[in-house]
Amino acid sequence: MQIARSFYSGVRIDKVSLADTLEHCDQFIRTRVPHQIVVVNVAKLVKAKADRKLRRIINEADLVGADGVPLVWLSKLLRDPIPSRVNGTDLMEKLVERAADKGYSIYFLGAAPQVVRQVVAIYKKQYPGLKVAGYRDGYFKPSEEAAVADEIRQSGADIIFLAFGSPKKEKFVRHWLYRMNVPVVHGVGGSFDVVAGVTKRAPDWMQSAGLEWFYRFLQEPDRMWKRYLFTNVSFLVVVLSEIFRRTLRLERV
């Protein structure tokens, strides 16, 4: 199935909704071929603009969702609309629900030992029939990565959730994708912490208003203010440059 896509400052985002993404995941599992799913928010877009390797991984991934309301707004402003956001935590939750319904097995990788154990326990309680192919925390050395990839391959999982930060998770998946041999590989960042109750997610109204970053800032203002100041200013530059670039292109037509 052909996927329509757009590029913002050289970073690809596919024109897919959450429902579309779930349908693609079903297709990926049927093929048994490994697929890397990436979701891009404002922070990752800014990071990828400066990190050539991360940008290449995103652009060559099998599916790239817009994990951020501001990116959906930007696409509509540029008259090149993305249907809706594909939030990484929402996608994980929906995939767990789908796995329980369709008999897919899931491997959980990342976060602290107690967190990943709690996430597995929560989901197994919520979905008694859920098949857990395996789990382990994210505290392992680079020299152990091959063994971790082999463990995942031997589990026979249909889906893996990888709870690392960016760009670590994208680069890990890119390097070990075919060795792990899992049809659906989804990097979920801090989603395990959200499920386990270690961190809180913004209320729905703040998510819809594109203010998840502000909710995070309110929780850790001393640590986050510099990051968000840089990210938001950089994104504004992206917005203005895209408007200018596309306006110029239209004038030349």
C-alpha positions in Angstrom: 0.0 0.0 0.0 1.4 3.3 -1.1 1.7 5.9 1.7 1.5 9.6 0.9 4.2 11.7 2.7 5.5 15.2 3.2 8.8 16.7 4.2 9.4 19.5 6.7 13.0 20.8 6.7 14.0 17.6 5.1 12.3 15.4 7.7 9.6 13.0 6.4 6.1 12.6 7.9 3.5 10.3 6.5 -0.1 11.3 5.9 -1.6 8.7 8.1 -4.0 8.6 11.1 -3.8 6.4 14.1 -6.4 4.1 12.5 -4.3 3.9 9.3 -1.2 3.1 11.3 -2.9 0.2 13.1 -4.1 -1.2 9.8 -0.5 -1.0 8.4 0.7 -2.8 11.6 -1.7 -5.7 10.8 -0.3 -5.9 7.3 3.3 -5.8 8.6 2.6 -8.7 11.0 1.0 -10.7 8.1 4.2 -10.3 6.1 6.5 -11.3 9.0 9.1 -8.8 7.6 10.6 -6.4 10.1 9.3 -2.9 10.0 10.4 0.2 11.9 7.8 2.7 13.0 8.8 6.2 14.0 6.7 9.0 15.4 7.9 12.5 15.1 7.0 15.4 17.5 8.3 19.0 17.4 11.4 18.1 19.5 12.4 15.2 17.3 11.8 17.2 14.1 14.2 19.9 15.5 16.7 17.2 16.6 16.6 15.5 13.2 17.1 18.7 11.4 20.6 18.9 13.1 21.3 15.2 13.3 21.9 13.8 9.8 21.9 10.2 10.9 18.7 10.5 12.8 17.1 12.3 9.8 18.2 9.5 7.5 16.7 6.8 9.8 13.4 8.7 10.0 13.3 9.2 6.2 14.0 5.5 5.5 11.6 4.1 8.2 8.7 2.0 7.1 6.1 4.3 8.7 6.4 7.8 10.2 3.6 9.4 12.1 3.1 12.9 13.3 3.3 12.7 17.1 2.3 16.3 17.8 -0.7 18.6 17.2 1.6 21.5 16.1 2.8 19.3 13.2 -0.8 18.7 12.1 -1.5 22.4 12.4 1.6 23.2 10.3 0.5 20.7 7.6 -2.9 22.3 7.4 -1.4 25.8 7.3 0.7 24.7 4.3 -2.4 23.1 2.7 -0.7 19.7 2.7 -2.8 18.2 5.5 -1.8 15.2 7.7 -5.1 13.5 8.8 -4.4 13.5 12.5 -1.6 12.9 15.1 -0.2 9.5 15.7 0.8 9.8 19.4 3.3 7.2 20.5 1.6 6.3 23.7 -1.8 6.1 22.1 -0.4 3.8 19.4 1.2 1.6 22.0 -2.1 1.3 24.0 -4.1 0.5 20.8 -1.5 -2.1 19.7 -1.7 -3.8 23.1 -5.5 -3.9 22.8 -5.2 -5.2 19.2 -2.7 -7.8 20.3 -5.0 -9.1 23.0 -7.8 -9.3 20.5 -5.8 -10.9 17.6 -3.4 -13.0 19.5 -0.2 -11.0 18.7 2.7 -11.4 21.0 4.6 -8.4 22.4 8.1 -7.9 23.7 8.7 -5.0 26.1 12.2 -3.5 26.2 13.5 -0.5 28.1 13.0 1.7 31.1 14.0 0.7 34.7 13.6 -2.9 35.8 10.8 -2.2 38.2 9.0 0.0 35.6 9.0 -2.6 32.8 7.9 -5.3 35.2 5.0 -3.1 36.3 4.0 -2.3 32.8 3.8 -6.0 31.9 1.8 -6.7 35.1 -0.6 -3.9 34.4 -1.3 -5.0 30.8 -1.6 -8.7 31.7 -4.2 -7.7 34.3 -6.0 -5.5 31.9 -5.9 -8.1 29.1 -5.7 -11.6 30.7 -5.2 -13.2 27.3 -2.3 -11.0 26.2 0.7 -12.9 24.9 3.9 -11.5 26.4 6.9 -12.8 24.4 9.3 -11.4 26.9 10.6 -8.3 28.6 13.7 -6.7 30.0 14.9 -3.3 31.2 17.0 -0.9 29.2 20.1 -1.0 31.4 22.5 -3.0 29.3 25.9 -2.2 27.8 26.6 -1.6 24.1 28.6 -4.8 24.1 25.4 -6.7 25.2 23.2 -5.3 22.4 23.7 -8.3 20.0 22.7 -10.7 22.8 19.6 -8.6 23.5 18.7 -8.6 19.8 19.1 -12.4 19.7 16.9 -12.8 22.8 14.2 -10.8 21.1 14.5 -12.8 17.9 14.2 -16.1 19.8 11.1 -14.8 21.5 9.2 -14.9 18.2 7.4 -11.6 19.1 5.1 -9.9 16.6 5.5 -6.5 18.2 8.2 -4.9 20.2 7.9 -1.7 22.3 11.2 0.0 22.8 11.3 2.5 25.7 14.5 4.4 25.1 14.9 8.1 24.5 15.7 9.7 21.1 17.8 9.3 19.1 19.0 6.2 21.0 15.9 4.2 20.2 15.9 5.0 16.5 19.6 4.2 16.1 19.3 1.0 18.0 16.3 -0.2 15.9 18.0 0.8 12.7 21.1 -1.3 13.6 19.4 -4.4 15.0 16.1 -4.4 13.1 16.7 -7.5 10.9 18.6 -9.3 13.6 15.6 -8.9 16.0 13.3 -10.0 13.2 10.1 -8.5 14.7 7.4 -7.4 12.2 6.4 -4.2 14.1 9.0 -2.3 16.0 7.7 0.8 17.8 9.9 3.2 19.8 7.7 4.4 22.7 10.1 6.7 24.5 8.8 7.4 28.0 5.5 5.7 27.6 6.4 2.9 30.0 6.8 5.5 32.8 3.3 6.9 31.9 1.7 3.4 32.1 3.5 2.6 35.3 2.4 5.9 36.9 6.0 7.3 37.3 5.1 10.3 35.2 1.8 11.9 34.4 0.5 12.6 30.9 -1.1 16.0 30.1 -4.9 16.2 30.3 -6.8 15.6 27.1 -7.6 19.3 26.6 -3.9 20.2 26.8 -3.1 17.5 24.3 -5.7 18.8 21.9 -4.4 22.3 22.3 -0.8 21.2 21.5 0.3 22.0 25.1 1.8 18.7 26.2 5.2 20.3 26.3 3.9 23.0 28.6 2.5 20.4 31.0 5.9 18.7 31.1 7.6 22.1 31.7 5.2 22.7 34.7 6.4 19.4 36.2 10.1 20.2 35.8 10.6 23.9 35.1 14.2 24.2 36.3 15.3 21.3 34.0 13.1 21.8 31.0 13.0 25.6 30.3 16.2 25.8 28.3 15.2 22.7 26.2 11.8 24.0 25.4 13.0 27.5 24.7 15.5 26.2 22.1 13.0 23.7 20.7 10.1 26.2 20.3 12.3 28.9 18.7 13.8 26.3 16.4 10.4 25.0 15.4 9.2 28.6 14.7 12.2 28.9 12.3 11.1 25.6 10.6 7.5 27.0 10.2 8.7 30.3 8.7 11.2 28.6 6.4 8.6 26.1 5.2 6.1 28.8 4.5 8.8 30.8 2.6 10.0 27.8 0.7 6.6 26.6 -0.4 5.4 30.1 -1.3 8.5 30.6 -3.5 7.9 27.3 -5.2 4.3 28.2 -6.0 5.4 31.6 -7.4 7.8 29.7 -9.8 5.0 27.4 -11.1 
